[in-house]
């Protein structure tokens, strides 16, 4: 399996997951050109993309989903409530490209098993995703106000996890956001902080998890080095060694990450 964060952050999100036979995008929250450029950078023709999977209807996750679907005839997968919430914002989609799934019920796209699981976020019916191919598993859990038991149970047996590390709590508290937005981000249906990301990794860590990529970093209330150092500090305090027990990496909002290969 392959995984690559094309872009991950408050400015827009799009992730790439593939097997030898299947290529999918999770979210399309930037311009169509930006996502096409990201795919080109990793050597992927957009015409080869088999599906766009939507986590939830916020603009930083759906901005060009309709554009890419129409341009390259790509099916879009989302649950019923998410379709209802986003349909007026993504434009006309061919009927055969409207794919509806039920959260927490696995389904197949070619040789890839998709497990959509419910996440705590202030959207219509938001989902994280796990992808299984043979013995390998990749999970994506961002836009989570807290690491619920459901989230932890779904991601804990993965080889690779993209986990939200959205903000530094003190930066958020003293930053420029208006008070209601600060409350939203800090709430149980908002976004996961650096500290909580570190604690979550400690709670779920086992011998199967090889890599955790920190994603969906806030442009205003975080920066990559701080997210990495905060998580690393929490792991070290709990006897977890970066690079030995697990490898910690970063996804960036403004550039394409490295292709990660899971064997």
URDAUR-V25898 format. One line per field, one symbol per residue. ss: DSSP state (~ for helix, > for strand, _ for the rest). A space follows every 10 residues. Layout:
# URDAUR-V25898
ss = ???
This chain:
# URDAUR-V25898
ss = _>>>>>>_>_ ___>>>>>__ __>>>>____ _~~~~~~~~~ ~____~~~__ >>>_____~~ ~~__~~~~~~ ~~__>>>>>~ ~~~~~~~~~~ ____~~~>>> >_____>>>_ _>>>>>>>__ ______>>>> >>>__>>>>> >_______~~ ~~~~~____> >>>>__>_~~ ~~~~____~~ ~~~~~~____ __>~~~~~~~ ~~~~______ >>>>>_>___ ___~~~~~~~ ~~~~~~~___ _>___>>>>> _________> >__
